[in-house]
Amino acid sequence: MIREIERYITMCECCERNNYFHCSNKQRMTVHISADIIERIRDVVFFTPGLTLAAFAEEAFEKALDNTRTFPQRNGELKTGRPIKRR
């Protein structure tokens, strides 16, 4: 499993040229994820040399986006705050 994850780790062009995983073209994104998923992710990152939590998350998001249909580009910002409760 770890070998499969290592195979999917990629660097952006800027980082590839400079041989590191951090890039000034990145932004912070905060999400809430269930505790059991977080622990599984931490285990993978801990036991995979060179893998960072950020690289793992970015690759997972990218793979998920590749498996969804194409959406038009939004013309506004996302709504922030707590979601509206539906009855």
Backbone as CSV, one residue per row, in Angstrom:
resi,resn,N_x,N_y,N_z,CA_x,CA_y,CA_z,C_x,C_y,C_z
1,MET,0.827,-1.198,0.000,0.000,0.000,0.000,0.869,1.259,0.000
2,ILE,1.896,1.278,0.840,2.753,2.455,0.924,3.463,2.681,-0.406
3,ARG,3.903,1.622,-1.063,4.566,1.751,-2.363,3.614,2.373,-3.384
4,GLU,2.339,1.984,-3.342,1.363,2.554,-4.261,1.207,4.046,-4.030
5,ILE,1.195,4.472,-2.769,1.049,5.891,-2.448,2.282,6.650,-2.901
6,GLU,3.480,6.092,-2.679,4.702,6.756,-3.108,4.688,7.003,-4.611
7,ARG,4.119,6.073,-5.363,4.075,6.185,-6.810,3.230,7.372,-7.257
8,TYR,2.222,7.753,-6.469,1.322,8.826,-6.851,1.774,10.206,-6.377
9,ILE,2.827,10.274,-5.600,3.306,11.564,-5.113,4.010,12.286,-6.259
10,THR,3.556,13.488,-6.541,4.181,14.275,-7.586,4.471,15.671,-7.057
11,MET,5.370,16.364,-7.711,5.694,17.733,-7.327,5.217,18.665,-8.431
12,CYS,4.874,19.893,-8.063,4.538,20.887,-9.076,5.810,21.231,-9.843
13,GLU,5.670,21.870,-10.996,6.839,22.180,-11.826,7.871,23.017,-11.087
14,CYS,7.398,24.022,-10.332,8.310,24.888,-9.579,9.123,24.068,-8.582
15,CYS,8.462,23.223,-7.836,9.144,22.426,-6.823,10.047,21.378,-7.460
16,GLU,9.606,20.821,-8.582,10.419,19.813,-9.264,11.752,20.407,-9.708
17,ARG,11.712,21.630,-10.234,12.949,22.297,-10.655,13.870,22.542,-9.471
18,ASN,13.285,22.880,-8.326,14.085,23.203,-7.145,14.265,22.013,-6.202
19,ASN,13.674,20.859,-6.554,13.811,19.611,-5.813,13.283,19.698,-4.378
20,TYR,12.114,20.294,-4.187,11.463,20.277,-2.891,9.954,20.344,-3.065
21,PHE,9.210,20.066,-2.001,7.763,19.942,-2.095,6.999,21.218,-1.775
22,HIS,7.657,22.263,-1.304,6.944,23.476,-0.936,7.046,24.500,-2.059
23,CYS,5.986,25.229,-2.274,5.937,26.192,-3.358,5.167,27.425,-2.903
24,SER,5.587,28.590,-3.349,4.895,29.815,-2.953,3.553,29.967,-3.662
25,ASN,3.263,29.100,-4.603,2.020,29.149,-5.357,0.894,28.411,-4.629
26,LYS,1.113,28.018,-3.411,0.118,27.240,-2.667,-0.593,28.110,-1.641
27,GLN,-1.799,27.677,-1.257,-2.597,28.382,-0.268,-3.033,27.403,0.809
28,ARG,-3.392,27.947,1.964,-3.869,27.132,3.082,-5.362,26.859,2.912
29,MET,-5.782,25.636,3.261,-7.193,25.252,3.235,-7.469,24.435,4.485
30,THR,-8.452,24.839,5.259,-8.786,24.130,6.491,-10.065,23.340,6.282
31,VAL,-10.030,22.060,6.629,-11.207,21.189,6.503,-11.347,20.353,7.769
32,HIS,-12.542,19.903,8.036,-12.795,19.004,9.162,-12.959,17.595,8.614
33,ILE,-12.162,16.675,9.157,-12.163,15.278,8.716,-12.321,14.401,9.941
34,SER,-13.012,13.286,9.791,-13.249,12.415,10.945,-11.929,11.912,11.529
35,ALA,-11.928,11.709,12.832,-10.714,11.340,13.571,-10.103,10.034,13.067
36,ASP,-10.919,9.049,12.719,-10.362,7.774,12.259,-9.651,7.921,10.912
37,ILE,-10.168,8.754,10.038,-9.497,9.001,8.761,-8.182,9.742,8.995
38,ILE,-8.191,10.717,9.872,-6.968,11.467,10.187,-5.885,10.533,10.707
39,GLU,-6.232,9.617,11.592,-5.237,8.684,12.129,-4.673,7.786,11.041
40,ARG,-5.519,7.333,10.126,-5.040,6.494,9.023,-4.078,7.272,8.132
41,ILE,-4.416,8.534,7.858,-3.547,9.380,7.036,-2.209,9.593,7.739
42,ARG,-2.244,9.885,9.030,-1.002,10.101,9.781,-0.119,8.863,9.766
43,ASP,-0.720,7.671,9.860,0.052,6.429,9.795,0.764,6.301,8.451
44,VAL,0.042,6.575,7.373,0.641,6.488,6.038,1.798,7.473,5.906
45,VAL,1.586,8.712,6.325,2.630,9.735,6.217,3.832,9.371,7.091
46,PHE,3.577,8.877,8.285,4.654,8.513,9.209,5.543,7.418,8.631
47,PHE,4.924,6.413,8.000,5.676,5.259,7.522,6.121,5.376,6.065
48,THR,5.915,6.529,5.432,6.343,6.727,4.052,7.431,7.796,4.027
49,PRO,8.685,7.385,3.870,9.788,8.357,3.862,9.594,9.413,2.775
50,GLY,9.762,10.679,3.152,9.658,11.773,2.204,8.250,12.289,1.961
51,LEU,7.259,11.567,2.437,5.873,11.990,2.240,5.471,12.973,3.337
52,THR,4.853,14.072,2.934,4.340,15.043,3.898,2.826,14.987,3.900
53,LEU,2.240,15.481,4.962,0.791,15.534,5.057,0.219,16.396,3.937
54,ALA,0.874,17.506,3.648,0.404,18.400,2.578,0.456,17.716,1.214
55,ALA,1.540,17.004,0.932,1.659,16.304,-0.347,0.605,15.212,-0.463
56,PHE,0.366,14.496,0.625,-0.654,13.449,0.626,-2.029,14.051,0.346
57,ALA,-2.354,15.136,1.040,-3.665,15.776,0.870,-3.839,16.314,-0.545
58,GLU,-2.819,16.972,-1.061,-2.918,17.542,-2.402,-3.132,16.455,-3.445
59,GLU,-2.401,15.374,-3.318,-2.546,14.275,-4.275,-3.920,13.618,-4.164
60,ALA,-4.427,13.467,-2.943,-5.755,12.876,-2.754,-6.846,13.756,-3.367
61,PHE,-6.742,15.072,-3.148,-7.714,15.999,-3.750,-7.630,15.939,-5.273
62,GLU,-6.418,15.911,-5.799,-6.246,15.879,-7.248,-6.846,14.613,-7.854
63,LYS,-6.605,13.470,-7.217,-7.179,12.216,-7.714,-8.701,12.246,-7.646
64,ALA,-9.254,12.807,-6.568,-10.712,12.899,-6.438,-11.289,13.801,-7.528
65,LEU,-10.608,14.910,-7.812,-11.080,15.818,-8.861,-11.002,15.179,-10.238
66,ASP,-9.997,14.364,-10.464,-9.868,13.676,-11.750,-11.008,12.688,-11.976
67,ASN,-11.619,12.224,-10.894,-12.695,11.235,-10.987,-14.089,11.856,-10.926
68,THR,-14.199,13.166,-11.030,-15.507,13.822,-11.029,-15.746,14.471,-12.380
69,ARG,-16.988,14.814,-12.617,-17.302,15.477,-13.888,-16.754,16.900,-13.865
70,THR,-16.667,17.510,-15.007,-16.153,18.874,-15.119,-17.249,19.868,-14.756
71,PHE,-16.922,20.838,-13.946,-17.852,21.886,-13.542,-17.394,23.205,-14.147
72,PRO,-18.332,24.112,-14.401,-17.898,25.435,-14.872,-17.181,26.179,-13.749
73,GLN,-16.370,27.153,-14.117,-15.665,27.928,-13.101,-16.665,28.820,-12.376
74,ARG,-16.557,28.859,-11.057,-17.488,29.665,-10.256,-17.221,31.137,-10.472
75,ASN,-18.241,31.951,-10.290,-18.084,33.387,-10.487,-18.190,34.156,-9.169
76,GLY,-18.039,33.468,-8.054,-18.086,34.109,-6.748,-17.360,33.265,-5.723
77,GLU,-17.310,33.767,-4.516,-16.644,33.049,-3.432,-17.613,32.058,-2.787
78,LEU,-17.059,31.030,-2.154,-17.871,30.073,-1.417,-18.437,30.737,-0.176
79,LYS,-19.611,30.269,0.246,-20.195,30.800,1.491,-19.399,30.241,2.671
80,THR,-19.159,31.089,3.649,-18.412,30.653,4.828,-19.349,30.542,6.017
81,GLY,-18.856,29.950,7.073,-19.650,29.820,8.289,-20.300,28.453,8.396
82,ARG,-21.118,28.325,9.390,-21.781,27.049,9.634,-22.843,26.798,8.563
83,PRO,-23.000,25.535,8.169,-24.023,25.236,7.166,-25.433,25.440,7.730
84,ILE,-26.354,25.768,6.867,-27.746,25.947,7.263,-28.351,24.574,7.551
85,LYS,-29.019,24.438,8.679,-29.633,23.153,9.026,-30.884,22.957,8.176
86,ARG,-31.004,21.789,7.625,-32.180,21.455,6.811,-33.119,20.589,7.627
87,ARG,-34.394,20.833,7.477,-35.380,20.057,8.260,-35.927,18.928,7.475
